[in-house]
């Protein structure tokens, strides 16, 4: 399915322990460091990890494309940073590939920051932005059934497991099943995400939430 344009003014999100923001080309070295240090952790789940390590010049190109797509309203990829923004501890996105007025949340995290609730914290922030700032109708999270940690995130946040698609994703040399988790705007008020205390800013630094 082709991506659908959905306007998202949220360029920067601050949570209790994290900063999620649109990437800049100057983040390239932080990305190289984070991905390289976490390769063995990422490879079981992320096919792009098998293209690593990439030179910093390639990372700059990737980040320029991500920023361009963000500015054009085509797709929304965020870096997950520590509060000082001197370390990239993961990545996330509000992806427009599902269809009209709905978004898919994806995420990955550095190996040193697993089991600390940071992916959940980042996902909570993106859910709140999706419903309170962008005003979408529906959010999905997709994951491999074998990725227990990934599946735990939507389960904790009030999503419904709507089904598992058999042999949906071709990963390296075999087909994988994909779990589909969904959260509707009518269900959002009962999700822990609705009560999250976050700060959201647009590209000019104006407060959105």
N, C-alpha and C positions, 0 to 999 in steps of 0.2 A: 504494500500500500504506500502511496506517495505521502510525503509529509504535508501537513496542513498548517497554514499560517495561524498562529495564536499569539496575540500581543502579550508580551511579558516585560513590564518595566522594572522588575526586581533585579538589579545588577549586583547588589550586595546584601547579604543576610548575616546578622550577628546573633549567635546563640550564647548560652552560658559559657561554653568552652571552645567554640569554633567560629571561624569566619568562612562563609561560603560566598564566593564572588566569581564574576566573569573573569576568565583567564586574560592575561596580558602576555605579549611575546617575551617580556622580561622574566616571566615565570619558568622559562625553559629549563634552566639549570636545576631548579627545585623539582621539576617534573622528572628530569633525568635521574636525579638522586633517588627520588621516591620509588620510581618504577624499578630501577636497577636493584635497589635494596630488597624489593619485594617480589622478584620474579618467580621464585619457586612457590610462593604463596598464591600468586595470581594465575599461574599457568593452568591449574586444573579447571578454572572457570572462565578465563578471559582469553579468547583466541588471539587477540592483538598482542598479548604478552609474548607470543612466539616470534614476533618481529623484533623483539628487543635483544640486546641494547641497540638503540638508534643514536646517531650523532646528534649533538645539540642543534645543529643547523636544521635537521629534520623536525625536531621538536618545535623550533621556532615557527616553521611552516604550519605545523599542526595547530599551534596555538593561535596563529593569525587567522587560520580558517575557522576555528571555533569562535573567535571573537567576531569575525565577519558574519557568520551565521546567526550569532546572538543579536548583533546590531540590525540585521535584516529581518529579524523575526522568524527565522527558519527553524532554529533549534536552540536549546538553552543548556549549555554545558558549564558546570561550575567546578572550580577547584575547592577542595576542603582544606583550609589552612588552620594552623594554631593561631591564637589571638595576636601574636607578634607578626604573623604572616612571613616568618622566615623559614617555615617548613611546610611542605605540602604533605598532608597526611592521608589524602585520598581524593577521590573524584566522584561527582554525582551529576545528575542531569534531569531536566524536565523535557522529555523528548516528545516531539510532535508527530510521531509516525503512526499513531493509532487512528486518528480521524477527527471529525468535527467536535470541538469543544471537549476534548479529552487528552490527557497526557500520560506518559509512562515515566515512572521514576526508576532510574538505574543508579548503581553505586559500586565503588570498590574502595578498599582501605589498605594502607601500609601495614605490613606484618607486625610492626611494633605497637600498633594501636588497636589490635583486635581485642575483643572481650572487655571493652571499656564502655560500651553503650554509645560510642560516637557515631556509628552508622545510623542507629536509631535516632539520635539527636539531630543528625543532618536530615534524615528522612522526614522527621516531624516538621522541621522548618520548611522543607519543600512542599509538604502537604498543605501547611498553613498558607504559604504563598499561592499555591495552586487554587485553593478555594476562596481565600479572603482577598487576594490581590488580582488574580487573573480571572477568577470566577468560572472555573471549568465545571462541567457536569460530572466528570468521572475521572478517576486515576487508576492506573494499573501498575502492578509490579510483577515482573516475570523472573523466574529463577529455575535452576535445575533442581529437581526433587532431592538430589544427593547433597545439595548445598544447604545443610541444616541451618547454619548461621544466617544465611541470606533469607531463607524462608521464615525464620523466627521474627524478622523485622515486621513484615505486614501482619503477621499473626498477632503481635503485641499491639498493633496500632488500629485494630478494628476492621481490617480488611476481611473479605470473604474469599475463601479458596473456591473459585468458580469452576475449576476443572484442571486436569493435566492433559496437555496435548501430546499425543504419542509421536515419537520420532519427528519432532517439529524443527529442531535446530541441528544443522550439520556442523559438527565441531571437529576440526582437523580431518579425521578419517572415518568418522562414524556419526550416526544420528542420535540425538539426545531428546529426551522428553522435556517439556517445559510446563511448569506450574504457572497458572494465571490467578493472580490475586486482584480483587477489585474493591474500590471504595467509592460510593456515590455521594453527591452533594447532600442528599437527604440523610445519609449516615454519618457525615462528617461531624456534626455537633456532638455525637457520642464517642468520637475518637479522642484519645489523649492529645492528639495534635491540635485540636481546636482550642485548648487551654494553654498552649505553649506561649512563653514569654520570649519573643524575638523582636529584633529591630530590622527593618527592611528599608533599603534606600534605592533610589533610581540612579541613572547614570550621572546626574548632576549633584548627587549627594542629598537630594531632598527626601524627607522621611515619608515612607508609604505606610508603614505600620509601626 
